[in-house]
């Protein structure tokens, strides 16, 4: 059985129930949903980022090493673009090399939590990132790399950072390091934090208080709630003896099944010890090996004036951008970014099994992971990549997702990936319910209850970033009546 990473462990019953009550609070007098979009549009007039593509050799403050070809910042901080060589015996694609972002420092993604009128609210920020397809998106209270909050850029300090750097002075609810995209980052981790405060908190320009119920409704809007907010929301401990009664209040069918799945005592197809043992077995059997390599040595990737791209024109490119910003710590900068080719798909098949909702999780290896594999959505792919892959590489269950009757699609929203490193990266997130009794047998997949996934998220490196986004999306369906 694997050793679980350090975390704050089990949360108390009262906090879990209070979080569930906030899920049911669909509006707030602090920031009414009826006026939220007007407020958001007003912030966009003064908080913005405008990214212009520039040649790779013209990225001010960055240089290309003449020996390795690696792209790095002159300070030695932030990140580098390097090469990665991957060996994956027995897989559809047994070996390849690629560019990858190496960012060893651990950043902070944090949400402040405070009770107003008996309901917990989250302090959220309207934040512009250079890679966002629509500029402004809703982000956590704090979203900062170590280089940023250490002010390597010599800009303004990060608002509210003191609450997270001195979390022990308040009430930490969640504090755990989690991975980011294992296909684009090499062993990248961020500290996902939620800290409850009781003191008065000054409300700065560009920030607002929202209930979890409001955030869950906003998740259904394309490209609004950003990736960093989603991963922190997913790490909230929505599990406990009292949670099903709260979330199931007035719910029927699917909603009641989801509420039961959040209960710590709910029956699951596979006991938690079996899930942990399965993860350990898959990781131990993995023969995937990765080696960092000079960017000059990545095969089949060609550097032109404007980008570093695969010879097939698929997958992604490394590009340069110059950024003008308003309402940020610095007013302008330049940087390299990864630009994916095509919209990704991340889909979760769910099923009501004996009245308890289960999700079909995939133990997936990605080259940038710290520990070989993490639990991923049922389907995670970019369909536009298929023509460049060997025959037979089409993911399992993709056809079941794309061919699902509309009435079975519980969630379908296109959401952005991290806009600080990726340029216009978007993923279509889907949750599809399959009928009870349908079987999907495969050694790399397991049906898991929601409370099991929540338990794993109290620790590091068990659910990947796409799975965490989908778990946040699944929680957004709490309290909904049956529609089937």
C-alpha positions in Angstrom: 0.0 0.0 0.0 1.4 3.4 -0.8 2.6 5.9 1.8 0.3 8.8 1.8 1.9 12.3 1.5 1.6 14.8 4.3 -1.7 16.7 4.5 -4.0 18.1 7.1 -5.8 14.7 7.1 -9.4 14.2 8.0 -11.5 17.4 8.3 -14.0 17.7 11.2 -17.7 16.9 10.6 -18.9 20.5 11.2 -16.7 22.0 8.6 -17.7 19.4 6.0 -21.4 20.1 6.7 -20.8 23.9 6.5 -19.2 23.5 3.1 -22.2 21.4 2.0 -24.5 24.2 3.2 -22.5 26.7 1.1 -23.0 24.4 -1.9 -26.8 24.8 -1.5 -26.5 28.6 -1.2 -27.2 29.5 -4.8 -27.0 33.2 -4.2 -25.6 35.8 -1.9 -26.3 39.4 -1.0 -22.6 40.1 -1.0 -22.3 39.5 -4.8 -25.7 38.6 -6.3 -25.4 36.4 -9.4 -27.8 38.9 -11.1 -25.1 41.5 -10.9 -22.0 39.4 -11.0 -21.5 39.5 -14.8 -21.8 43.3 -14.8 -19.2 43.5 -12.0 -17.0 41.1 -13.9 -17.3 43.2 -17.1 -16.4 46.3 -15.2 -13.3 44.7 -13.8 -12.3 43.7 -17.3 -12.1 47.4 -18.3 -9.1 47.9 -16.0 -7.7 44.4 -15.4 -6.4 42.9 -18.6 -3.6 41.2 -20.4 -2.9 41.6 -24.1 -0.4 39.0 -25.5 1.3 39.5 -28.9 3.2 36.7 -30.5 6.9 37.5 -31.1 9.9 35.5 -32.5 11.5 33.1 -30.0 14.8 35.0 -30.2 13.1 38.3 -29.3 11.7 37.2 -25.8 13.2 40.0 -23.7 14.8 38.7 -20.5 15.0 35.2 -21.8 17.8 33.5 -23.7 18.5 30.3 -25.6 21.5 28.3 -24.4 23.8 27.9 -27.4 24.9 24.4 -26.2 21.6 22.8 -25.1 19.0 24.9 -26.9 17.1 25.2 -23.6 15.1 28.5 -23.1 15.5 30.1 -19.7 15.1 33.4 -17.9 18.2 35.5 -17.2 17.4 35.4 -13.4 17.5 31.6 -13.4 14.0 31.7 -11.8 10.5 31.1 -13.2 10.9 28.1 -15.6 12.9 26.7 -18.5 11.8 25.0 -21.7 13.8 21.8 -22.0 13.6 18.4 -23.8 12.3 15.2 -22.5 12.9 11.7 -23.8 10.3 9.1 -23.0 10.4 5.3 -23.2 7.0 3.5 -22.8 7.4 -0.2 -23.7 4.1 -1.9 -24.6 2.2 1.3 -25.2 0.6 2.4 -28.5 3.5 4.9 -28.8 6.5 3.2 -27.3 8.9 6.1 -27.4 9.1 9.8 -28.2 10.8 13.0 -27.3 9.2 16.4 -26.8 9.7 19.9 -25.3 8.5 20.3 -21.7 8.3 23.1 -19.1 10.6 22.5 -16.1 9.4 24.7 -13.2 10.8 23.2 -10.0 9.5 25.8 -7.6 6.2 25.2 -5.9 3.6 28.0 -6.2 0.6 28.8 -4.1 -3.0 28.4 -5.2 -5.2 29.6 -2.3 -8.8 30.5 -1.6 -9.8 32.5 1.5 -12.9 31.2 3.2 -15.1 33.4 5.5 -18.6 33.1 7.0 -21.1 35.8 6.2 -24.7 35.5 7.5 -24.1 31.9 8.5 -22.8 30.8 5.1 -19.2 30.2 4.0 -18.0 32.4 1.1 -14.9 32.1 -1.1 -12.8 35.2 -1.9 -12.3 35.0 -5.7 -10.3 37.2 -8.0 -11.0 38.4 -11.5 -7.6 37.8 -13.0 -6.2 38.2 -16.5 -3.6 35.7 -17.9 -1.7 36.1 -21.2 -2.8 32.7 -22.4 -6.5 33.0 -21.7 -8.6 33.0 -24.9 -10.9 35.6 -23.4 -8.6 37.6 -21.1 -10.2 37.7 -17.7 -11.3 34.6 -15.7 -12.3 33.8 -12.2 -9.3 32.6 -10.2 -8.4 31.8 -6.6 -7.7 34.5 -4.0 -4.0 33.9 -4.6 -2.4 32.3 -7.7 1.3 32.9 -7.7 4.6 31.1 -8.4 7.3 31.4 -5.7 9.2 33.7 -8.1 6.1 36.0 -8.2 5.4 36.2 -4.5 9.2 36.5 -3.8 9.0 39.5 -6.2 11.7 38.4 -8.6 9.9 40.5 -11.2 10.4 43.6 -8.9 6.7 44.3 -9.2 4.0 44.9 -6.5 3.4 42.3 -3.8 0.7 39.6 -4.3 -2.5 40.6 -2.5 -3.5 38.4 0.4 -0.4 36.2 0.2 0.2 36.6 3.9 -2.9 34.6 4.8 -1.3 31.6 3.0 2.3 32.0 4.0 1.2 32.3 7.6 -1.7 29.9 7.4 -1.2 28.5 10.9 -2.3 31.9 12.3 -5.8 31.2 10.9 -7.7 27.9 10.1 -6.3 25.8 7.3 -9.0 23.6 5.8 -7.0 22.2 2.9 -3.2 22.3 2.4 -1.8 19.8 -0.1 0.6 19.8 -3.0 -0.9 18.6 -6.3 0.5 18.0 -9.8 -0.2 19.9 -12.9 -0.4 18.8 -16.6 2.0 15.8 -16.8 2.2 16.1 -20.6 3.5 19.7 -20.6 5.1 20.1 -17.2 8.0 18.1 -15.7 7.1 17.3 -12.1 5.3 20.5 -11.6 3.5 20.9 -8.3 1.5 23.7 -6.6 0.4 24.0 -3.0 -3.5 23.9 -3.1 -4.8 25.7 0.0 -8.1 26.8 1.6 -7.8 28.9 4.7 -10.8 30.0 6.8 -10.5 33.4 8.5 -12.6 35.1 11.1 -10.9 38.5 11.0 -12.1 41.4 8.9 -10.7 41.1 5.4 -10.3 44.2 3.2 -12.0 43.7 -0.1 -9.6 44.9 -2.8 -10.5 45.9 -6.3 -11.0 42.9 -8.6 -12.1 40.6 -5.8 -15.5 39.3 -4.7 -17.1 37.0 -2.2 -19.1 34.1 -3.6 -20.7 31.0 -2.1 -19.8 27.5 -3.3 -23.3 27.3 -4.8 -22.6 30.4 -6.9 -19.3 29.1 -8.0 -20.8 25.8 -9.0 -23.3 27.6 -11.2 -20.6 29.7 -12.8 -18.7 26.5 -13.7 -21.3 25.8 -16.4 -20.1 29.0 -18.3 -17.4 28.4 -20.9 -14.0 29.7 -20.0 -15.0 31.5 -16.8 -13.8 29.6 -13.7 -10.1 29.0 -14.4 -8.0 25.9 -13.9 -6.4 27.0 -10.7 -9.7 27.8 -9.0 -11.1 24.4 -10.1 -8.2 22.4 -8.6 -8.5 24.2 -5.3 -12.3 23.7 -5.2 -11.8 20.0 -5.9 -9.6 19.6 -2.8 -12.3 20.8 -0.5 -13.4 18.0 1.8 -17.0 17.4 0.6 -17.3 14.2 2.6 -18.5 13.2 6.0 -21.4 11.6 7.9 -23.6 14.7 7.7 -22.8 15.7 4.1 -25.3 13.3 2.3 -28.2 14.6 4.4 -27.3 18.2 3.5 -26.5 17.8 -0.2 -29.4 15.4 -0.7 -32.0 17.8 0.7 -34.7 18.0 -1.9 -32.7 16.1 -4.4 -33.9 13.1 -6.3 -32.4 10.5 -8.6 -29.0 11.6 -9.8 -28.7 14.3 -7.2 -29.5 11.9 -4.3 -27.1 9.3 -5.7 -24.4 12.0 -5.8 -25.1 13.1 -2.3 -24.9 9.5 -1.0 -21.6 9.1 -2.8 -20.1 11.9 -0.7 -20.9 10.1 2.5 -17.9 8.7 4.3 -19.8 5.5 5.1 -21.3 5.0 1.7 -20.8 1.6 0.1 -18.3 1.5 -2.8 -17.7 -1.2 -5.4 -14.0 -1.4 -4.4 -12.9 -0.7 -0.8 -10.4 2.2 -0.3 -7.6 -0.3 0.6 -8.2 -2.1 -2.7 -8.1 1.2 -4.7 -4.8 2.1 -3.0 -3.4 -1.3 -3.7 -4.4 -1.1 -7.3 -2.7 2.2 -7.7 0.4 0.8 -6.2 0.4 -2.2 -8.4 0.0 -0.1 -11.6 2.8 2.2 -10.5 5.1 -0.6 -9.6 4.4 -2.4 -13.0 5.0 0.7 -15.0 8.0 0.6 -17.3 7.7 4.2 -18.4 11.1 6.0 -18.1 11.8 9.6 -18.8 15.1 11.6 -19.1 15.5 15.3 -19.4 17.5 16.1 -22.5 18.8 19.2 -24.3 16.1 20.9 -26.3 18.4 20.7 -29.3 18.1 16.9 -29.1 14.3 16.4 -29.3 13.6 14.4 -32.5 11.1 15.5 -35.1 10.7 19.0 -33.6 11.8 21.9 -35.7 12.7 25.4 -34.5 11.7 28.2 -36.8 11.7 31.9 -36.2 8.3 32.1 -34.6 7.9 28.7 -32.9 9.3 25.2 -32.0 6.8 22.7 -33.5 6.5 19.0 -34.3 7.1 18.2 -38.0 3.6 16.7 -38.3 2.0 20.0 -37.3 0.2 18.2 -34.4 0.4 18.2 -30.6 1.6 21.7 -29.6 4.2 24.5 -30.3 6.5 26.5 -28.1 5.9 30.2 -29.0 7.0 33.6 -27.6 4.7 36.4 -26.5 5.0 40.0 -25.3 2.4 41.0 -22.7 0.9 44.3 -21.8 -1.1 44.2 -18.6 -3.3 46.3 -16.4 -4.1 45.5 -12.8 -1.1 43.1 -12.5 2.0 43.2 -10.3 4.0 44.3 -13.4 2.8 46.2 -16.5 4.7 44.3 -19.2 6.9 41.3 -19.8 7.8 38.6 -22.3 7.8 34.8 -22.0 7.7 31.6 -23.9 4.4 29.6 -23.8 3.0 26.3 -25.0 0.3 26.6 -27.6 -1.7 23.3 -28.0 -3.1 22.4 -31.4 -6.8 21.5 -31.0 -9.3 21.4 -28.1 -8.8 18.6 -25.6 -11.5 16.3 -24.2 -11.7 15.2 -20.6 -14.7 13.1 -19.8 -15.9 11.1 -16.9 -18.3 8.2 -17.1 -20.5 7.9 -14.0 -22.9 5.3 -12.9 -25.4 4.8 -10.1 -24.4 1.5 -8.5 -26.7 0.4 -5.7 -27.9 3.9 -5.3 -24.4 5.4 -5.0 -22.8 7.4 -7.8 -19.4 6.0 -9.0 -16.9 7.5 -11.5 -14.8 5.4 -13.8 -11.2 6.5 -13.2 -8.3 5.7 -15.4 -4.8 5.0 -14.0 -2.8 7.0 -16.6 0.9 7.5 -17.0 2.1 10.9 -18.1 5.8 11.7 -18.6 5.9 14.7 -16.3 4.4 12.9 -13.2 6.4 12.5 -10.0 5.2 8.9 -9.5 4.5 7.2 -12.8 0.7 7.3 -12.9 -2.2 9.3 -11.4 -5.9 8.8 -11.6 -7.3 10.5 -14.7 -10.7 10.9 -16.2 -12.2 8.0 -18.1 -11.2 9.8 -21.3 -8.4 12.3 -21.7 -7.1 13.2 -25.1 -6.9 15.7 -27.9 -8.7 14.2 -30.9 -6.7 16.3 -33.4 -3.6 14.4 -32.4 -4.9 11.0 -33.7 -3.7 11.3 -37.3 -0.1 11.7 -36.0 -0.4 8.6 -33.8 0.0 4.9 -34.6 -3.0 2.9 -35.6 -5.0 1.7 -32.6 -4.1 4.6 -30.4 -7.7 5.9 -30.1 -8.6 6.1 -26.4 -10.9 3.5 -24.8 -14.5 4.7 -24.2 -14.1 7.9 -26.4 -16.9 6.7 -28.6 -19.2 6.0 -25.6 -18.6 9.6 -24.6 -19.0 11.3 -28.0 -22.0 9.1 -28.9 -23.9 9.5 -25.6 -27.6 10.6 -25.9 -28.0 14.2 -24.9 -30.2 13.2 -22.0 -27.3 11.3 -20.5 -24.8 14.2 -20.6 -24.8 15.7 -17.1 -22.1 18.3 -17.7 -20.7 19.8 -21.0 -18.6 22.9 -20.8 -15.4 24.1 -22.4 -12.9 25.4 -19.9 -9.4 26.9 -20.1 -6.2 25.4 -18.9 -3.5 27.4 -17.1 -3.3 30.8 -18.8 0.1 31.7 -17.4 2.0 29.0 -19.3 -0.4 27.8 -22.0 -1.7 29.9 -24.9 -5.4 29.4 -25.7 -5.5 25.9 -24.2 -9.0 24.7 -23.9 -10.6 21.4 -22.9 -14.2 20.2 -23.3 -15.2 18.8 -19.9 -18.0 16.2 -20.0 -19.7 14.1 -17.4 -21.8 11.3 -18.9 -24.1 9.0 -17.0 -24.3 5.4 -18.1 -27.1 3.1 -17.2 -26.9 0.9 -14.1 -25.6 -2.5 -15.1 -23.5 -1.5 -18.1 -20.0 -3.0 -17.6 -16.7 -1.4 -18.5 -14.1 -3.9 -17.6 -10.4 -3.1 -18.0 -7.4 -3.5 -15.7 -6.4 0.2 -16.0 -9.9 1.4 -14.8 -11.8 1.3 -11.6 -15.3 2.5 -10.4 -14.8 4.8 -7.4 -17.2 6.6 -5.2 -16.9 10.4 -4.8 -15.9 10.1 -1.1 -13.0 7.9 -2.1 -11.7 10.5 -4.6 -12.2 13.2 -2.0 -10.2 11.1 0.5 -7.3 10.7 -2.0 -7.2 14.4 -2.5 -6.2 15.0 1.1 -2.9 13.7 -0.2 -0.5 14.4 -3.1 -0.2 12.9 -6.5 -3.3 10.7 -6.7 -5.7 12.6 -9.0 -4.4 14.5 -12.0 -5.4 18.1 -12.9 -8.0 17.1 -15.4 -9.6 14.7 -12.9 -9.6 17.4 -10.2 -11.4 19.8 -12.6 -14.0 17.2 -13.4 -14.5 16.4 -9.7 -15.2 20.2 -9.1 -17.7 20.0 -12.1 -19.3 16.9 -10.6 -19.8 18.7 -7.2 -21.5 21.5 -9.1 -24.3 19.0 -9.9 -25.0 18.6 -6.2 -28.6 19.3 -5.1 -30.0 19.0 -8.6 -33.2 17.1 -9.1 -33.3 14.1 -11.4 -33.9 14.9 -15.1 -33.9 11.3 -16.5 
